Amino acid sequence: WRAAALSLGFFPALAGPRCLYWTVASVETFVEEHYQAQIMRLREEKVLPEMTVLLERLCAEEVEHKNEAVEALFGSRDAPEALSPGVVARAWGSIVGVGSVAAVEASKLV
């Protein structure tokens, strides 16, 4: 875990702020989707309402982190460039996404 976390922050930071911000935006996008899936399941099953509220709050914090990264990249959260990243940014986002899925799956085994 430590090596993965270190490399996810360290190497993009070496590549420069734009790479680091894309990494943050990519990770937070994954986390947002992961939280939303859990929230939807709890709502559908109508269980653990307190947990649902907590997850909604935590998800909102992650969305704020993502929005801050997008704003740092483009100067605006609503910048058109954020909706259509270039090839390199999409590829990096895919790598981060696959790594995030692998981390979640690995955590289920522990």
Order of alpha helices (4+ residues) and beta strands (2+ residues): alpha-alpha-alpha-alpha-alpha
